[in-house]
Structure formats: C-alpha cells, structure tokens
Amino acid sequence: MLSDIPITIPNKTAQTKYNNLVKKMSFKSKVDMESLLDLIKILYINKYYEEALLCCELTNEVEFDSDFDVWTFIHGIWMFEMKILVQLGKSEKAEEIAIKIDGHFKIPMKIWNTPEKRYAQYKKNRSRIVLADLSYEEKINSTPRGKTGEFDWKFVALSSLIEPMTLKNMPAVSIKEAEEIFSQYSLELQQTKKYGVS
C-alpha cells in the first residue's frame, strides 16, 4: 500500500499528490495512475530513487485489461522502474518488464484482430515518432521562457522521452539525444519550486 511508503521529499506538489492518493487510489483510474506517475517523476528527478522504486512496485501485480487510457500511465510507471533498476545494476529485471510491456501490444484488439496485426501496428506507430514529438519542442518554444508553462511541458515530456530510452522501440529517435534532453529537463525541473526541492 502507498501509505506504507514514507515519502520524505520536501516538495509540496509531491506531498499533495501522495496525500490524495493515500486517501483514494484505484489502479483502474486514469486520474490516479497519472497522479502516481507524476509523484514518481518528481521523486526520480530529485534523486529519491528508493522511494520512487517502491511507488513503481505498487503496480507490478496489476493485471493488464487493454484499457490504454489507464495503461499508458502504468506503462510509464514501469519505464521509470526500468530506468531505476538499470541504475542499480539490475538490467535483467528491467528487461523482464520490457518484455511484459511488449507483450501487451501483441494482444489482439477489435481492428487488429491477431497478435501479428496488433504488434505490426504498434511497431508502425512507433517508427513514425521523432525526437521533436517526444521533447514537446513546439509546445515549449511557443511558451514564454522561464514561466511555469515551460516547465510543465518539460515535466510532461519526461514521460515520452523515457520510452525510447528504456524500450528502445523508436528507430527514428536517437537514444543518446533522448537521454541528453531527459537529463537537461530534469536538471531544469530540479531548480523550480513546483518540481524541485527547496
């Protein structure tokens, strides 16, 4: 349970999300899973890796039900879990999560009604994605510099940038460049009141 995890980070955004989730958290709620992912991201960028990992692990036994409105966020949580595991030298465990995520895109859907068709569609979608999409370049460039909006978009972008870094599933995206932007955004977010620590 989330209430068993002591969240010690001195960040108001993280503490508010944590307190709200402790009161009510459903693994079938898009809002709750997005909020849990946001909490994990704040913990991660401020190097509270142990607490972030414990939060990630809460979702490990959730059963996949093909509701991507929710599972987009749970997959995001798993990708942050993978990144932390790799940093801890547990690459094999991270690879197990990658295989699990990959398997979710082989489950037939109404339109793509065989595992092969479904997986081919997933691969096709990912092959079209470029770095500018993941980094929210256009959104950030149209936002006044140094304002909250700029950092909000950079915070959102972390969830996109982490996918090629962990799943290595986007052939048109340089993993090295994605990692560089991810690190740069994280450093900038650390310096803000909303996402950093005072």
Short mmCIF file of the C-alpha atoms (twelve columns), coordinates in Angstrom:
data_MODEL
# 
_entry.id   MODEL 
# 
loop_
_atom_site.group_PDB 
_atom_site.id 
_atom_site.type_symbol 
_atom_site.label_atom_id 
_atom_site.label_alt_id 
_atom_site.label_comp_id 
_atom_site.label_asym_id 
_atom_site.label_seq_id 
_atom_site.Cartn_x 
_atom_site.Cartn_y 
_atom_site.Cartn_z 
_atom_site.pdbx_PDB_model_num 
ATOM 1   C CA . MET A 1   0.000   0.000   0.000   1 
ATOM 2   C CA . LEU A 2   1.118   3.526   -0.745  1 
ATOM 3   C CA . SER A 3   0.557   4.531   2.891   1 
ATOM 4   C CA . ASP A 4   3.333   2.078   3.860   1 
ATOM 5   C CA . ILE A 5   5.856   4.077   1.809   1 
ATOM 6   C CA . PRO A 6   7.280   7.080   3.671   1 
ATOM 7   C CA . ILE A 7   7.596   9.936   1.183   1 
ATOM 8   C CA . THR A 8   10.177  12.289  2.687   1 
ATOM 9   C CA . ILE A 9   10.777  14.658  -0.229  1 
ATOM 10  C CA . PRO A 10  10.296  18.328  0.781   1 
ATOM 11  C CA . ASN A 11  8.224   19.140  -2.290  1 
ATOM 12  C CA . LYS A 12  4.667   20.425  -1.938  1 
ATOM 13  C CA . THR A 13  3.452   19.052  -5.297  1 
ATOM 14  C CA . ALA A 14  4.694   15.555  -4.432  1 
ATOM 15  C CA . GLN A 15  3.291   15.648  -0.908  1 
ATOM 16  C CA . THR A 16  -0.129  16.805  -2.144  1 
ATOM 17  C CA . LYS A 17  -0.277  14.040  -4.742  1 
ATOM 18  C CA . TYR A 18  0.865   11.494  -2.158  1 
ATOM 19  C CA . ASN A 19  -1.734  12.590  0.427   1 
ATOM 20  C CA . ASN A 20  -4.544  12.496  -2.147  1 
ATOM 21  C CA . LEU A 21  -3.525  9.036   -3.369  1 
ATOM 22  C CA . VAL A 22  -3.274  7.666   0.172   1 
ATOM 23  C CA . LYS A 23  -6.910  8.706   0.709   1 
ATOM 24  C CA . LYS A 24  -8.080  7.076   -2.529  1 
ATOM 25  C CA . MET A 25  -6.167  5.217   -5.218  1 
ATOM 26  C CA . SER A 26  -7.545  2.875   -7.853  1 
ATOM 27  C CA . PHE A 27  -5.363  1.050   -10.366 1 
ATOM 28  C CA . LYS A 28  -8.289  1.337   -12.792 1 
ATOM 29  C CA . SER A 29  -8.423  5.140   -12.590 1 
ATOM 30  C CA . LYS A 30  -6.673  7.178   -15.272 1 
ATOM 31  C CA . VAL A 31  -6.509  10.200  -12.941 1 
ATOM 32  C CA . ASP A 32  -4.989  8.188   -10.084 1 
ATOM 33  C CA . MET A 33  -2.386  6.452   -12.259 1 
ATOM 34  C CA . GLU A 34  -1.386  9.749   -13.873 1 
ATOM 35  C CA . SER A 35  -1.024  11.220  -10.385 1 
ATOM 36  C CA . LEU A 36  1.087   8.259   -9.217  1 
ATOM 37  C CA . LEU A 37  3.322   8.625   -12.290 1 
ATOM 38  C CA . ASP A 38  3.715   12.358  -11.562 1 
ATOM 39  C CA . LEU A 39  4.719   11.568  -7.970  1 
ATOM 40  C CA . ILE A 40  7.293   9.043   -9.210  1 
ATOM 41  C CA . LYS A 41  8.695   11.548  -11.718 1 
ATOM 42  C CA . ILE A 42  9.170   14.207  -9.023  1 
ATOM 43  C CA . LEU A 43  10.887  11.653  -6.776  1 
ATOM 44  C CA . TYR A 44  13.065  10.498  -9.672  1 
ATOM 45  C CA . ILE A 45  14.292  13.883  -10.891 1 
ATOM 46  C CA . ASN A 46  15.219  14.820  -7.320  1 
ATOM 47  C CA . LYS A 47  17.109  11.516  -6.872  1 
ATOM 48  C CA . TYR A 48  14.725  9.948   -4.337  1 
ATOM 49  C CA . TYR A 49  15.248  6.680   -6.179  1 
ATOM 50  C CA . GLU A 50  14.367  4.281   -3.371  1 
ATOM 51  C CA . GLU A 51  11.010  5.932   -2.706  1 
ATOM 52  C CA . ALA A 52  10.303  6.175   -6.443  1 
ATOM 53  C CA . LEU A 53  11.055  2.468   -6.912  1 
ATOM 54  C CA . LEU A 54  8.753   1.472   -4.045  1 
ATOM 55  C CA . CYS A 55  5.946   3.512   -5.630  1 
ATOM 56  C CA . CYS A 56  6.582   1.869   -9.009  1 
ATOM 57  C CA . GLU A 57  6.440   -1.599  -7.480  1 
ATOM 58  C CA . LEU A 58  2.871   -0.994  -6.281  1 
ATOM 59  C CA . THR A 59  1.715   -1.543  -9.875  1 
ATOM 60  C CA . ASN A 60  3.736   -4.698  -10.595 1 
ATOM 61  C CA . GLU A 61  0.889   -7.128  -9.977  1 
ATOM 62  C CA . VAL A 62  -1.855  -5.114  -11.689 1 
ATOM 63  C CA . GLU A 63  -3.486  -7.246  -14.365 1 
ATOM 64  C CA . PHE A 64  -3.488  -5.821  -17.889 1 
ATOM 65  C CA . ASP A 65  -7.008  -5.194  -19.230 1 
ATOM 66  C CA . SER A 66  -6.255  -3.378  -22.523 1 
ATOM 67  C CA . ASP A 67  -7.613  -0.054  -21.197 1 
ATOM 68  C CA . PHE A 68  -4.866  2.166   -22.591 1 
ATOM 69  C CA . ASP A 69  -6.427  5.287   -21.048 1 
ATOM 70  C CA . VAL A 70  -5.097  3.856   -17.781 1 
ATOM 71  C CA . TRP A 71  -2.277  1.651   -19.016 1 
ATOM 72  C CA . THR A 72  -0.437  4.464   -20.800 1 
ATOM 73  C CA . PHE A 73  0.350   5.736   -17.300 1 
ATOM 74  C CA . ILE A 74  1.086   2.318   -15.778 1 
ATOM 75  C CA . HIS A 75  3.478   1.605   -18.651 1 
ATOM 76  C CA . GLY A 76  5.087   4.983   -17.901 1 
ATOM 77  C CA . ILE A 77  5.488   3.930   -14.266 1 
ATOM 78  C CA . TRP A 78  7.092   0.673   -15.378 1 
ATOM 79  C CA . MET A 79  9.528   2.566   -17.628 1 
ATOM 80  C CA . PHE A 80  10.703  4.663   -14.678 1 
ATOM 81  C CA . GLU A 81  11.028  1.430   -12.710 1 
ATOM 82  C CA . MET A 82  13.189  0.024   -15.517 1 
ATOM 83  C CA . LYS A 83  15.407  3.119   -15.522 1 
ATOM 84  C CA . ILE A 84  15.966  2.900   -11.761 1 
ATOM 85  C CA . LEU A 85  16.648  -0.851  -11.933 1 
ATOM 86  C CA . VAL A 86  19.289  -0.316  -14.645 1 
ATOM 87  C CA . GLN A 87  20.926  2.368   -12.483 1 
ATOM 88  C CA . LEU A 88  21.004  -0.171  -9.630  1 
ATOM 89  C CA . GLY A 89  22.678  -2.742  -11.883 1 
ATOM 90  C CA . LYS A 90  19.538  -4.876  -12.220 1 
ATOM 91  C CA . SER A 91  19.319  -4.887  -16.015 1 
ATOM 92  C CA . GLU A 92  17.852  -8.398  -16.210 1 
ATOM 93  C CA . LYS A 93  14.901  -7.398  -14.035 1 
ATOM 94  C CA . ALA A 94  14.393  -4.289  -16.185 1 
ATOM 95  C CA . GLU A 95  14.416  -6.459  -19.321 1 
ATOM 96  C CA . GLU A 96  11.659  -8.634  -17.840 1 
ATOM 97  C CA . ILE A 97  9.471   -5.522  -17.546 1 
ATOM 98  C CA . ALA A 98  10.266  -4.540  -21.156 1 
ATOM 99  C CA . ILE A 99  9.159   -8.000  -22.348 1 
ATOM 100 C CA . LYS A 100 5.955   -7.668  -20.319 1 
ATOM 101 C CA . ILE A 101 5.137   -4.276  -21.886 1 
ATOM 102 C CA . ASP A 102 5.964   -5.604  -25.359 1 
ATOM 103 C CA . GLY A 103 3.549   -8.479  -24.773 1 
ATOM 104 C CA . HIS A 104 0.695   -6.071  -24.107 1 
ATOM 105 C CA . PHE A 105 0.993   -4.858  -27.709 1 
ATOM 106 C CA . LYS A 106 0.562   -8.383  -29.045 1 
ATOM 107 C CA . ILE A 107 -2.900  -8.818  -27.565 1 
ATOM 108 C CA . PRO A 108 -5.477  -8.588  -30.389 1 
ATOM 109 C CA . MET A 109 -7.909  -5.679  -30.482 1 
ATOM 110 C CA . LYS A 110 -11.123 -5.088  -32.416 1 
ATOM 111 C CA . ILE A 111 -9.412  -3.651  -35.512 1 
ATOM 112 C CA . TRP A 112 -6.109  -5.550  -35.330 1 
ATOM 113 C CA . ASN A 113 -7.603  -8.922  -34.528 1 
ATOM 114 C CA . THR A 114 -4.490  -11.114 -34.460 1 
ATOM 115 C CA . PRO A 115 -1.320  -10.798 -32.344 1 
ATOM 116 C CA . GLU A 116 0.699   -10.256 -35.537 1 
ATOM 117 C CA . LYS A 117 -1.529  -7.455  -36.858 1 
ATOM 118 C CA . ARG A 118 -1.657  -5.749  -33.470 1 
ATOM 119 C CA . TYR A 119 2.111   -5.861  -32.999 1 
ATOM 120 C CA . ALA A 120 2.749   -4.671  -36.566 1 
ATOM 121 C CA . GLN A 121 0.511   -1.653  -35.922 1 
ATOM 122 C CA . TYR A 122 2.382   -0.875  -32.685 1 
ATOM 123 C CA . LYS A 123 5.733   -1.056  -34.494 1 
ATOM 124 C CA . LYS A 124 4.431   1.126   -37.332 1 
ATOM 125 C CA . ASN A 125 3.189   3.780   -34.897 1 
ATOM 126 C CA . ARG A 126 6.491   3.868   -33.020 1 
ATOM 127 C CA . SER A 127 8.531   4.056   -36.244 1 
ATOM 128 C CA . ARG A 128 6.850   7.375   -37.126 1 
ATOM 129 C CA . ILE A 129 7.771   9.120   -33.882 1 
ATOM 130 C CA . VAL A 130 10.627  11.644  -33.937 1 
ATOM 131 C CA . LEU A 131 12.514  13.313  -31.102 1 
ATOM 132 C CA . ALA A 132 10.763  16.678  -31.540 1 
ATOM 133 C CA . ASP A 133 7.444   14.950  -30.751 1 
ATOM 134 C CA . LEU A 134 8.785   13.392  -27.554 1 
ATOM 135 C CA . SER A 135 10.536  16.528  -26.309 1 
ATOM 136 C CA . TYR A 136 7.435   18.714  -26.858 1 
ATOM 137 C CA . GLU A 137 9.722   21.116  -28.720 1 
ATOM 138 C CA . GLU A 138 6.914   23.043  -30.425 1 
ATOM 139 C CA . LYS A 139 4.861   23.459  -27.238 1 
ATOM 140 C CA . ILE A 140 7.897   24.596  -25.244 1 
ATOM 141 C CA . ASN A 141 9.061   27.036  -27.939 1 
ATOM 142 C CA . SER A 142 5.626   28.675  -28.005 1 
ATOM 143 C CA . THR A 143 5.640   29.180  -24.219 1 
ATOM 144 C CA . PRO A 144 7.319   32.190  -22.532 1 
ATOM 145 C CA . ARG A 145 10.785  31.259  -21.233 1 
ATOM 146 C CA . GLY A 146 11.140  30.664  -17.514 1 
ATOM 147 C CA . LYS A 147 7.400   30.581  -16.905 1 
ATOM 148 C CA . THR A 148 5.542   27.725  -15.214 1 
ATOM 149 C CA . GLY A 149 4.070   26.582  -18.541 1 
ATOM 150 C CA . GLU A 150 7.509   25.886  -19.992 1 
ATOM 151 C CA . PHE A 151 8.418   23.631  -17.072 1 
ATOM 152 C CA . ASP A 152 5.007   21.933  -17.078 1 
ATOM 153 C CA . TRP A 153 5.607   20.849  -20.687 1 
ATOM 154 C CA . LYS A 154 9.119   19.665  -19.837 1 
ATOM 155 C CA . PHE A 155 7.690   17.643  -16.953 1 
ATOM 156 C CA . VAL A 156 5.142   16.049  -19.310 1 
ATOM 157 C CA . ALA A 157 7.897   15.339  -21.853 1 
ATOM 158 C CA . LEU A 158 9.809   13.146  -19.384 1 
ATOM 159 C CA . SER A 159 7.070   10.502  -19.753 1 
ATOM 160 C CA . SER A 160 7.562   10.460  -23.535 1 
ATOM 161 C CA . LEU A 161 11.357  10.670  -23.629 1 
ATOM 162 C CA . ILE A 162 11.763  7.717   -21.291 1 
ATOM 163 C CA . GLU A 163 10.095  5.304   -23.736 1 
ATOM 164 C CA . PRO A 164 12.874  5.035   -26.357 1 
ATOM 165 C CA . MET A 165 15.450  5.169   -23.552 1 
ATOM 166 C CA . THR A 166 14.027  2.075   -21.856 1 
ATOM 167 C CA . LEU A 167 12.149  0.137   -24.550 1 
ATOM 168 C CA . LYS A 168 14.430  1.089   -27.481 1 
ATOM 169 C CA . ASN A 169 11.377  0.855   -29.726 1 
ATOM 170 C CA . MET A 170 11.631  4.012   -31.858 1 
ATOM 171 C CA . PRO A 171 14.065  3.597   -34.780 1 
ATOM 172 C CA . ALA A 172 13.844  7.269   -35.825 1 
ATOM 173 C CA . VAL A 173 14.852  8.507   -32.347 1 
ATOM 174 C CA . SER A 174 18.453  8.739   -31.139 1 
ATOM 175 C CA . ILE A 175 18.524  7.187   -27.658 1 
ATOM 176 C CA . LYS A 176 21.593  9.276   -26.790 1 
ATOM 177 C CA . GLU A 177 19.824  12.518  -27.730 1 
ATOM 178 C CA . ALA A 178 16.662  11.488  -25.866 1 
ATOM 179 C CA . GLU A 179 18.787  10.805  -22.763 1 
ATOM 180 C CA . GLU A 180 20.520  14.186  -23.083 1 
ATOM 181 C CA . ILE A 181 17.208  16.075  -23.301 1 
ATOM 182 C CA . PHE A 182 15.735  13.993  -20.465 1 
ATOM 183 C CA . SER A 183 18.726  14.873  -18.255 1 
ATOM 184 C CA . GLN A 184 18.586  18.551  -19.224 1 
ATOM 185 C CA . TYR A 185 14.864  18.828  -18.492 1 
ATOM 186 C CA . SER A 186 15.341  17.004  -15.176 1 
ATOM 187 C CA . LEU A 187 18.078  19.431  -14.119 1 
ATOM 188 C CA . GLU A 188 15.921  22.430  -15.019 1 
ATOM 189 C CA . LEU A 189 12.906  20.994  -13.187 1 
ATOM 190 C CA . GLN A 190 15.032  20.445  -10.062 1 
ATOM 191 C CA . GLN A 191 15.531  24.212  -9.904  1 
ATOM 192 C CA . THR A 192 11.814  25.028  -9.881  1 
ATOM 193 C CA . LYS A 193 9.641   25.418  -6.822  1 
ATOM 194 C CA . LYS A 194 6.881   23.244  -8.295  1 
ATOM 195 C CA . TYR A 195 9.019   20.214  -9.163  1 
ATOM 196 C CA . GLY A 196 12.255  20.642  -7.197  1 
ATOM 197 C CA . VAL A 197 13.173  20.640  -3.532  1 
ATOM 198 C CA . SER A 198 13.585  23.808  -1.521  1 
# 
